[in-house]
Structures are given as structure tokens and as C-alpha cells.
């Protein structure tokens, strides 16, 4: 059998038939045999002459001439194969002036390689020694082929007749194998929580025990408007797909506070464009969900204090390394009520872990604080702050009672570096009306 099979190739013959258990039995068997490669077939059929035969000299040929005779590299192969038992004693090398010369010692070569290949071709490879087979295999003239097959036989339950199943009370006359009712069955497979899911469950339990309500976060795709503009944050460079459903009156107030200013802010003074706000992106933070929930809260006839939280996936344009991915989970909590101060925020954060806080800047919170947790060393784990009026007031949320009572239009006059301390000195001790 001749063919261009790769060296050491495996042939698998398999037939798969589905039967009930014990009706049939399948026994896998394998066998090996030797086959000629494509080059081996050509030599056996005298379609090609081996390199050592092609270099058999006709006279006192110089070695350098024989090395270049025929295709490139043929001479080198022929001389390397010369010690092969097929040509021992067929040529000799004589050192003469002008370089070594090769001359033949026999008139005709006895091609033992071809004889061995013919034996394999006739299915008589067993007549060759293993050493001879391996030598021909190294020269890529022979390959060993493994054939796997399945022998199908009748099983213990094989039958060519259909047996009528027992009904009614006929089973009472049958003998049954005793059944051990005390034996334990195979334990069923059960689910396992990923470490990330365990952490989510722990954080969710903490927020629920503190009276927070979970926000819906099942929208990974967010418009640039809710992800940036509603948070008084300049737009980034999002994807081209667009969103179209926005509250038009709220949209206009957001446009105005960005481009012209308002609510005590001078804004960013740039040409705000609806085309940018309509572009969709993979949300960069769950604060976009918080913005939607606060806007929904502002549409109620009467404001009611709320505590919201969310735990879900967000996406960033990050350089990937051992500690950064293009996506991660963000935990967020939002508290909306009258009379809240930065002290309330610090108190909530300190309830859960050993932390320290550091002043920071966020586009949509002022004042803002970075949160560091101690895990063998101080590690930044989050950000926090109080939402700016430029973000909250365009939604329609009511102004704080302190601002209304004292006629203050800019919250920075109450909190931050612009506080007028003389106003504090001049204000008598008072009690806020309930």
C-alpha cells in the first residue's frame, strides 16, 4: 500500500451506534503495520534512484565533482548515506594530487534498500529486523501506521424478540433482588460561587442591613447624556451609535448649565451639542444609574429621603496589566435627604472598615474624598463626595432647607473655601423649623 502518509500517522476506523446498555458490547482493538512513504514508493517502483546510487562513479571522479552532480545538496546526501549496508564496499576514496578521488569497486550496485522496500510493499515487513525498519523510517522511506477499530458483539441483554412487560399483579410472582434502602445515593452536583460573586453578596448584605435599596443596573450600554452630561461632566469620545429618548426640559437645563452656567455655577462655557449627548457608550461608572434614579426621584410630587446602592460591571479604556482590566465591578451608594453634611458621608464610610480619607476632585461632587483602606498597606479603594448643585438642581430636586432659610443661592457659600465666616459670626443661634 503506497501513499503520502506522514511519519507515525494514525488511522482510526470507528462506527458509533447508540443502543441501550448491555444490548451490545464494543471492544476496541488496535493494530500496527508498516507502509511505504511517497518517496519509498518511488524507489520501490524504480521511479527514483537513491542519492548514493546516483553518485556511483564511472571512473576516478573527484569528490568535489560528485558533490555538485545532480540537484543541489544531492551529493552531500549521497555521501552521508554511503555507509549504508546497501553500498558498503561499492566505492573507495583515494587521496591523490589535486584532491580526493572516488572510484567504484563493483560494476553494478546491489540495491538492498529497494529490496527491503519491496518486501514491505508486498506485506512481508515481518521479514525485516526492527533495526532495518527504524533505519528506513529515519530516511523517511517507511512509516508505521496504527489502525484502531471496534469489534461489536452481542451483549448480555441482546434479544431478537420483544418481551411483554409485566402489568397488574403479575409482578407478585416474580423474584426481585433485595434492595438496600440504607445505602447512600450518589451525591448530586451542586453549584459553586465564584469569589467575585461571594464578595458581591457580602457587600449587598451590608447595604441591605443599613437600609439601602438596590438600584437596577441591567443596562451596560448608556448614552453619553446620562453617563457624562447629567453628572455635570464634560463628554468623552464615545461610540457612534445614538440614543434619542431624553426628558426635553431636563435636557435643556443640562445644556444651559454646561454652556452658559446656572444654579450658582459659571458652567464650562463650551458649545454643548445634542449629537454628542446622543452617542452611546459602554458605561464608565454606575453613577449614570444613580443619575437616572435621582431624576426619577425629582419627578415625585413630594420629595422623600432615599438610600440607594448598586453593584455591577463598568468599562474603562485601560492599559491591561496585572491589576487593571478594561472592565471591573463598581460598588456605589447614594443617600438623598435634607440636612446632610460631609460628616454624614464620613460616618457611613467609617462604619464598614478601617479607612482613611483624602481630599480629591471629581467633576460631579464637591467636596470630594478619595477612600483608602488598610490591607497590609494603604490602598485606594474608592471615591466619594457630595453631588454638586449643577448636577442636582437641573433635575428638579429641591434646594437644601438651610440655603432657603438664609437666602443663599450658591452652596459654595455654605461649604468650601468660599464660606463667608463673617456671615457665621453674625448669625444668632437658631433652631430650624420642623
C-alpha positions as CSV (number, residue, x, y, z in Angstrom):
1,X,0.0,0.0,0.0
2,X,1.6,3.3,-1.2
3,X,0.6,6.8,-0.2
4,X,1.9,10.1,1.2
5,X,1.1,9.3,4.8
6,X,3.1,11.3,7.4
7,X,5.6,9.5,9.5
8,X,3.9,7.9,12.5
9,X,0.4,8.7,11.3
10,X,-2.6,7.1,13.0
11,X,-5.6,5.8,11.1
12,X,-8.9,5.4,13.1
13,X,-11.8,3.4,11.8
14,X,-14.8,3.9,14.0
15,X,-18.6,3.3,13.8
16,X,-20.8,4.7,16.6
17,X,-24.3,3.2,17.1
18,X,-26.4,4.1,20.1
19,X,-28.0,1.1,21.9
20,X,-29.4,0.6,25.4
21,X,-26.9,-0.6,27.9
22,X,-25.9,-4.3,27.8
23,X,-27.6,-4.9,24.5
24,X,-24.3,-4.8,22.6
25,X,-20.7,-4.7,23.7
26,X,-17.9,-2.8,21.9
27,X,-14.3,-3.9,22.2
28,X,-11.7,-1.5,21.0
29,X,-8.7,-3.1,19.2
30,X,-5.7,-1.7,17.6
31,X,-3.1,-3.0,15.2
32,X,0.1,-1.6,13.6
33,X,1.7,-2.2,10.3
34,X,4.4,-0.6,8.1
35,X,3.7,1.3,4.9
36,X,5.9,3.0,2.3
37,X,6.0,6.7,2.2
38,X,5.7,8.6,-1.1
39,X,9.5,8.6,-1.6
40,X,9.6,4.9,-0.6
41,X,7.0,4.1,-3.3
42,X,9.0,5.9,-6.0
43,X,12.2,4.0,-5.1
44,X,10.4,0.6,-4.9
45,X,8.8,1.2,-8.3
46,X,12.2,2.5,-9.8
47,X,10.6,5.9,-10.4
48,X,13.5,7.5,-8.5
49,X,17.1,6.5,-7.8
50,X,18.6,6.9,-4.3
51,X,21.3,9.6,-3.9
52,X,24.0,7.1,-3.1
53,X,23.2,5.2,-6.3
54,X,23.2,8.4,-8.4
55,X,26.7,9.2,-7.1
56,X,28.1,5.7,-8.1
57,X,31.2,6.9,-10.1
58,X,32.0,5.9,-13.6
59,X,35.8,6.4,-13.2
60,X,38.2,8.3,-11.0
61,X,35.8,11.2,-10.3
62,X,36.9,13.9,-8.0
63,X,34.9,14.2,-4.8
64,X,34.2,17.8,-5.5
65,X,32.6,16.9,-8.9
66,X,30.4,14.3,-7.3
67,X,29.3,16.7,-4.6
68,X,27.8,19.0,-7.2
69,X,26.4,16.4,-9.6
70,X,22.6,16.4,-9.9
71,X,20.2,18.6,-7.8
72,X,21.6,20.9,-5.1
73,X,22.6,19.0,-2.0
74,X,22.3,15.6,-3.6
75,X,26.0,14.8,-3.3
76,X,26.0,15.6,0.4
77,X,23.1,13.2,1.0
78,X,24.7,10.5,-1.1
79,X,28.0,10.6,0.8
80,X,26.2,10.6,4.1
81,X,24.2,7.5,3.1
82,X,27.3,5.7,1.6
83,X,28.0,3.7,4.8
84,X,24.5,2.2,4.5
85,X,24.7,-1.6,4.2
86,X,23.3,-1.3,0.6
87,X,26.6,0.2,-0.7
88,X,29.4,-1.0,1.7
89,X,32.4,-1.7,-0.4
90,X,30.9,-0.3,-3.6
91,X,33.2,2.8,-3.7
92,X,36.6,3.7,-2.3
93,X,38.3,7.1,-1.7
94,X,41.9,7.5,-2.9
95,X,44.0,10.6,-1.8
96,X,45.7,11.9,-4.9
97,X,47.3,15.1,-6.0
98,X,44.6,17.6,-6.7
99,X,42.2,16.3,-4.1
100,X,40.5,13.0,-3.1
101,X,39.1,10.9,-5.9
102,X,36.3,8.3,-5.7
103,X,36.3,5.2,-7.8
104,X,33.9,2.2,-7.8
105,X,34.9,-1.3,-6.7
106,X,32.0,-3.1,-8.3
107,X,30.4,-2.7,-11.7
108,X,26.8,-2.8,-10.5
109,X,25.3,-1.9,-7.2
110,X,23.1,-4.3,-5.3
111,X,20.2,-2.1,-4.2
112,X,19.4,-3.7,-0.9
113,X,17.2,-0.7,0.2
114,X,14.9,-1.2,-2.8
115,X,14.7,-5.0,-2.0
116,X,13.6,-4.2,1.6
117,X,11.0,-1.7,0.4
118,X,9.6,-4.3,-2.0
119,X,9.2,-6.7,0.9
120,X,7.2,-4.0,2.8
121,X,5.1,-3.3,-0.3
122,X,4.2,-7.0,-0.6
123,X,3.1,-7.1,3.1
124,X,6.2,-9.0,4.2
125,X,7.7,-6.4,6.6
126,X,7.9,-9.1,9.3
127,X,11.0,-10.5,7.4
128,X,12.9,-7.3,8.2
129,X,14.6,-6.7,11.5
130,X,13.5,-3.8,13.7
131,X,16.8,-2.1,13.3
132,X,16.3,-2.2,9.5
133,X,12.8,-0.8,9.8
134,X,13.8,2.0,12.0
135,X,16.7,2.9,9.7
136,X,14.3,3.2,6.7
137,X,11.9,5.1,8.9
138,X,14.7,7.7,9.7
139,X,15.3,8.1,6.0
140,X,11.5,8.8,5.6
141,X,11.1,5.8,3.3
142,X,8.9,3.9,5.7
143,X,6.2,4.8,8.2
144,X,4.4,2.9,11.0
145,X,0.6,3.1,10.9
146,X,-1.7,2.4,13.8
147,X,-5.2,1.2,12.9
148,X,-7.9,1.4,15.7
149,X,-11.2,-0.4,15.3
150,X,-14.2,-1.5,17.4
151,X,-15.5,-5.1,17.4
152,X,-19.2,-5.2,18.1
153,X,-20.7,-8.3,19.8
154,X,-24.0,-9.2,21.4
155,X,-24.4,-8.0,25.0
156,X,-25.9,-9.9,27.9
157,X,-29.4,-8.3,27.2
158,X,-29.3,-8.9,23.5
159,X,-32.6,-10.3,22.1
160,X,-34.3,-10.5,18.8
161,X,-37.8,-10.9,20.4
162,X,-39.9,-8.3,22.2
163,X,-40.8,-9.3,25.7
164,X,-44.1,-8.1,27.1
165,X,-43.7,-6.1,30.2
166,X,-45.4,-7.3,33.4
167,X,-48.6,-5.5,34.4
168,X,-51.3,-5.7,37.0
169,X,-50.3,-8.2,39.8
170,X,-48.1,-10.5,37.8
171,X,-45.1,-8.9,39.4
172,X,-46.1,-10.6,42.7
173,X,-45.0,-13.9,41.4
174,X,-41.6,-12.6,40.3
175,X,-38.4,-12.8,42.4
176,X,-36.6,-9.5,42.9
177,X,-33.1,-8.8,44.0
178,X,-33.0,-7.4,47.6
179,X,-32.7,-3.6,47.7
180,X,-30.6,-1.8,50.4
181,X,-32.7,1.1,51.5
182,X,-30.0,2.2,53.9
183,X,-27.4,2.8,51.2
184,X,-26.4,6.4,50.4
185,X,-27.1,7.6,46.9
186,X,-24.6,9.4,44.7
187,X,-24.3,13.0,45.9
188,X,-25.9,15.3,43.4
189,X,-23.7,18.0,41.8
190,X,-24.3,21.5,43.2
191,X,-23.4,25.0,42.1
192,X,-20.4,26.9,43.5
193,X,-20.0,30.6,43.9
194,X,-17.2,32.5,42.1
195,X,-15.1,34.6,44.6
196,X,-16.4,37.7,42.9
197,X,-20.0,36.7,43.4
198,X,-19.2,36.0,47.1
199,X,-17.9,39.5,47.5
200,X,-21.0,40.9,45.8
201,X,-23.2,39.0,48.1
202,X,-21.3,40.3,51.2
203,X,-21.5,43.9,50.1
204,X,-25.2,43.6,49.1
205,X,-26.0,42.2,52.6
206,X,-24.1,45.2,54.2
207,X,-26.1,47.7,52.3
208,X,-29.4,46.0,52.9
209,X,-28.7,45.9,56.6
210,X,-28.0,49.6,56.5
211,X,-31.4,50.3,55.0
212,X,-30.4,50.8,51.3
213,X,-32.4,49.9,48.3
214,X,-30.7,48.3,45.3
215,X,-30.8,50.2,42.0
216,X,-31.5,48.5,38.6
217,X,-28.2,48.2,36.8
218,X,-29.1,45.9,33.8
219,X,-28.0,48.4,31.2
220,X,-24.3,48.2,30.2
221,X,-24.9,50.4,27.2
222,X,-25.5,54.0,28.3
223,X,-25.9,57.3,26.4
224,X,-23.3,60.0,26.8
225,X,-26.0,62.2,28.2
226,X,-26.7,60.1,31.3
227,X,-23.0,58.9,31.6
228,X,-21.5,62.4,31.4
229,X,-23.7,65.4,30.8
230,X,-26.3,64.7,33.6
231,X,-23.4,64.4,36.0
232,X,-22.0,67.9,35.0
233,X,-19.1,66.1,33.4
234,X,-17.7,67.1,30.0
235,X,-18.3,64.4,27.3
236,X,-15.6,61.9,26.3
237,X,-15.3,60.2,22.9
238,X,-18.0,57.6,22.8
239,X,-19.1,55.1,20.1
240,X,-21.1,56.4,17.1
241,X,-24.5,54.6,17.9
242,X,-27.1,57.1,19.2
243,X,-29.9,57.3,21.8
244,X,-32.9,59.6,21.3
245,X,-35.2,59.4,24.3
246,X,-34.4,62.1,26.8
247,X,-36.6,64.4,29.0
248,X,-36.5,67.5,26.9
249,X,-37.0,70.1,29.7
250,X,-34.3,68.4,31.7
251,X,-32.1,68.2,28.6
252,X,-32.4,71.9,28.1
253,X,-31.5,72.7,31.7
254,X,-28.4,70.4,31.4
255,X,-27.4,72.1,28.2
256,X,-27.7,75.6,29.7
257,X,-25.7,74.8,32.9
258,X,-22.9,73.3,30.7
259,X,-22.6,76.0,28.1
260,X,-23.9,79.1,29.9
261,X,-23.8,78.3,33.6
262,X,-26.6,78.5,36.2
263,X,-27.6,77.5,39.7
264,X,-24.7,79.4,41.1
265,X,-22.2,78.0,38.6
266,X,-20.5,79.6,35.6
267,X,-20.5,76.2,33.7
268,X,-17.9,75.0,31.3
269,X,-18.6,77.7,28.6
270,X,-18.3,75.3,25.6
271,X,-20.6,74.7,22.7
272,X,-22.8,71.8,24.0
273,X,-24.1,69.6,21.2
274,X,-27.1,67.2,21.4
275,X,-25.2,65.0,18.8
276,X,-22.6,64.3,21.4
277,X,-25.1,63.6,24.2
278,X,-26.9,61.1,22.0
279,X,-23.8,58.9,21.4
280,X,-23.9,55.5,23.2
281,X,-21.0,54.0,25.1
282,X,-20.2,51.2,27.5
283,X,-20.9,52.9,30.8
284,X,-17.8,54.0,32.6
285,X,-19.4,54.1,36.1
286,X,-22.6,53.1,37.8
287,X,-23.1,56.7,38.7
288,X,-25.1,57.0,35.5
289,X,-27.7,54.7,37.1
290,X,-27.6,57.0,40.2
291,X,-28.3,60.0,38.0
292,X,-31.4,58.3,36.4
293,X,-32.7,57.3,39.9
294,X,-32.2,60.8,41.3
295,X,-34.0,62.3,38.3
296,X,-36.9,59.9,38.8
297,X,-36.9,60.9,42.5
298,X,-37.2,64.6,41.5
299,X,-40.3,63.9,39.4
300,X,-42.3,62.9,42.5
301,X,-44.8,65.4,43.8
302,X,-43.3,65.3,47.3
303,X,-39.6,64.6,47.9
304,X,-38.9,61.6,50.1
305,X,-35.5,60.7,51.5
306,X,-33.9,57.6,49.9
307,X,-30.8,55.4,50.2
308,X,-29.8,53.6,47.1
309,X,-26.9,51.2,46.2
310,X,-25.7,49.3,43.2
311,X,-23.0,46.6,42.5
312,X,-22.3,45.9,38.8
313,X,-19.9,46.0,36.0
314,X,-18.4,49.1,34.4
315,X,-16.0,49.6,31.5
316,X,-12.9,51.8,31.0
317,X,-10.3,52.4,28.3
318,X,-7.4,51.0,30.5
319,X,-4.0,49.6,29.7
320,X,-4.2,46.0,30.7
321,X,-1.8,44.7,33.3
322,X,-1.8,42.5,36.5
323,X,-4.1,44.9,38.4
324,X,-6.1,46.6,35.6
325,X,-8.7,45.3,33.1
326,X,-11.0,47.0,30.6
327,X,-13.9,46.2,32.9
328,X,-14.4,45.9,36.7
329,X,-17.1,45.9,39.3
330,X,-18.1,49.2,41.0
331,X,-19.9,49.5,44.3
332,X,-21.9,52.7,44.8
333,X,-24.1,54.1,47.5
334,X,-26.3,57.3,47.3
335,X,-28.1,59.0,50.1
336,X,-30.6,61.8,49.4
337,X,-32.0,63.8,52.3
338,X,-32.3,67.2,53.9
339,X,-29.6,68.5,56.2
340,X,-26.8,66.1,55.1
341,X,-23.2,67.1,55.6
342,X,-19.8,65.7,54.7
343,X,-19.7,64.3,58.3
344,X,-22.7,62.1,57.5
345,X,-20.8,60.7,54.5
346,X,-17.6,60.1,56.6
347,X,-19.7,58.4,59.3
348,X,-21.2,55.9,56.8
349,X,-17.8,55.1,55.3
350,X,-16.2,54.5,58.7
351,X,-18.9,52.0,59.7
352,X,-17.6,49.3,57.4
353,X,-13.8,49.2,57.5
354,X,-10.5,50.7,58.7
355,X,-10.3,53.5,56.3
356,X,-8.7,56.9,55.8
357,X,-9.9,59.8,53.6
358,X,-8.0,62.3,51.4
359,X,-9.4,65.4,49.7
360,X,-9.8,64.9,45.9
361,X,-11.5,66.4,42.8
362,X,-14.5,65.0,40.9
363,X,-16.4,66.7,38.2
364,X,-19.8,66.0,39.8
365,X,-19.0,66.1,43.6
366,X,-17.8,68.9,45.8
367,X,-16.3,68.4,48.3
368,X,-14.8,65.1,47.2
369,X,-12.7,62.5,49.1
370,X,-10.6,59.5,48.0
371,X,-11.1,56.4,50.2
372,X,-8.1,54.4,51.3
373,X,-8.4,51.0,53.1
374,X,-5.6,49.3,55.1
375,X,-4.7,45.9,53.6
376,X,-1.1,45.4,54.9
377,X,-0.7,48.8,53.3
378,X,-3.0,51.8,52.4
379,X,-4.7,51.1,49.1
380,X,-7.1,53.4,47.3
381,X,-10.5,51.6,47.1
382,X,-12.9,54.3,46.1
383,X,-14.1,57.8,45.7
384,X,-16.8,59.8,47.4
385,X,-18.3,63.2,47.8
386,X,-21.5,65.4,47.8
387,X,-23.2,65.9,44.5
388,X,-22.8,69.4,43.1
389,X,-25.8,71.7,42.7
390,X,-25.0,72.0,39.0
391,X,-25.9,68.3,38.8
392,X,-28.9,68.1,41.2
393,X,-30.8,71.3,40.7
394,X,-31.4,70.9,36.9
395,X,-33.1,67.6,37.8
396,X,-35.7,69.4,39.7
397,X,-34.6,68.3,43.2
398,X,-35.4,70.8,45.9
399,X,-32.8,73.1,47.3
400,X,-31.5,72.4,50.8
401,X,-33.6,74.0,53.6
402,X,-30.5,75.8,55.0
403,X,-30.0,77.6,51.7
404,X,-33.7,78.6,51.5
405,X,-33.8,79.8,55.1
406,X,-30.8,82.1,54.7
407,X,-31.4,83.1,51.1
408,X,-28.2,81.5,49.9
409,X,-28.1,80.8,46.1
410,X,-24.7,79.2,45.9
411,X,-23.9,76.2,48.0
412,X,-20.2,77.1,48.0
413,X,-21.1,79.9,50.4
414,X,-22.0,77.2,52.9
415,X,-19.3,74.6,52.2
416,X,-15.8,75.0,50.9
417,X,-13.2,77.8,50.6
418,X,-15.8,80.5,49.7
419,X,-17.6,80.4,53.0
420,X,-18.1,83.9,54.4
421,X,-17.0,83.5,58.0
422,X,-18.5,86.9,59.0
423,X,-21.9,85.5,58.0
424,X,-21.4,82.8,60.6
425,X,-20.4,85.2,63.3
426,X,-23.3,87.5,62.6
427,X,-25.9,84.6,62.7
428,X,-27.6,84.1,66.0
429,X,-28.1,80.7,67.5
430,X,-31.3,79.4,65.9
431,X,-33.5,76.3,65.6
432,X,-34.7,75.1,62.2
433,X,-38.4,74.9,61.8
434,X,-39.7,71.3,61.6
